[in-house]
Amino acid sequence: MTETPARTISLVVVDDDPVVRDGLRGMFAAAPGFEVLGGAADGVDALAVTERLDPDVVLMDLRMPGGGGVAAIAELTRRGARSKVLVLTTYDTDSDTLPAIEAGATGYLLKDAPREELFAAVRAAADGRSALSPAVASRLMTRVRTPAADPAGTTLSAREREVLVLVARGTTNREIAAELFISEATVKTHLTHVFAKLGAKDRAAAVAVGYDRGILG
């Protein structure tokens, strides 16, 4: 029986520094399972390149002359782009992290992240899983738009907490369903409740709030 090879994840690298773009291209070219389709020097070019090449993942820097990353992420989200955006930047201030996540970024890593962590984050992003590091999540604590005190009726149930913990580990809905012995439809229902209770619009934001409230430690 012939083993089916794992799919190759395609990428576009967006960074105003050509040395960084070339370095990331070389790093991913040397690793199996990745293909860098192209690059861009700012957010405006990123939109055109992403639309033309349709990569699985866009590695997006944030602060770039000629067009920042947050605006590009928001526009890709507005256009309904298939590509997932993984922020890769040197900036982890409150004013950088939260806007990027709110704009629609699937994950957020710093450029000093170990190579294997970056590879894992790209794979997670390609699968639609959040790739938000705990260190970055902690930076969001004071800026996540949720009430300071948990109002009555918004406390997560035990099962909802279990689902959120698995989401934070990068587990897919299918894997969560298998681990908890429930259907994928039930997982989606739990996630809908989690998002509503935490005031989060997606998985990454829910994980950030989870760290903020101590649900995830």
Secondary structure, 3 states (H helix, E strand, C coil): CCCCCCCCEEEEEECCCHHHHHHHHHHHHCCCCEEEEEEECCHHHHHHHHHHHCCCEEEECCCCCCCCHHHHHHHHHHHCCCCEEEEEECCCCHHHHHHHHHHCCCEEEECCCCHHHHHHHHHHHHCCCCEECHHHHHHCCCCCCCCCCCCCCCCCCHHHHHHHHHHHCCCCHHHHHHHHCCCHHHHHHHHHHHHHHHCCCCHHHHHHHHHHCCCCC
